Amino acid sequence: MSMWRIQYEVQGRMDFPLDMLRYDCSFPHGPDDVANIENRHVTRDSLKESRTVKLIRYADNKNWEPTYGRWSSFLWSVKFDSVQVTKVG
């Protein structure tokens, strides 16, 4: 069975919806993404600005997509042009 690495970016303001990591079975791409999730670099003034978090998921279906509507319900959005699918192994 083939495995696929699916990378995508989400963008939003305010608190990152941590439950979406579980829901979409994804994890942060790197340390900068972890910092953006944890709001380490976020100040009261910067909450007005959007921030981007790069996420990864491994799946056995290359057609898997993030749950766009659920991200939107948390006032975050999936950047449509950011979804990249790569075969692993």
Secondary structure, DSSP 8 states (H G I E B T S, - for coil): --EEEEEEEEEESSS--THHHHHTT-EESSHHHHHHHHTTT--TGGGGS-EEEEEEEEES-TT----HHHHHHTTEEE-GGG-EEEEE-
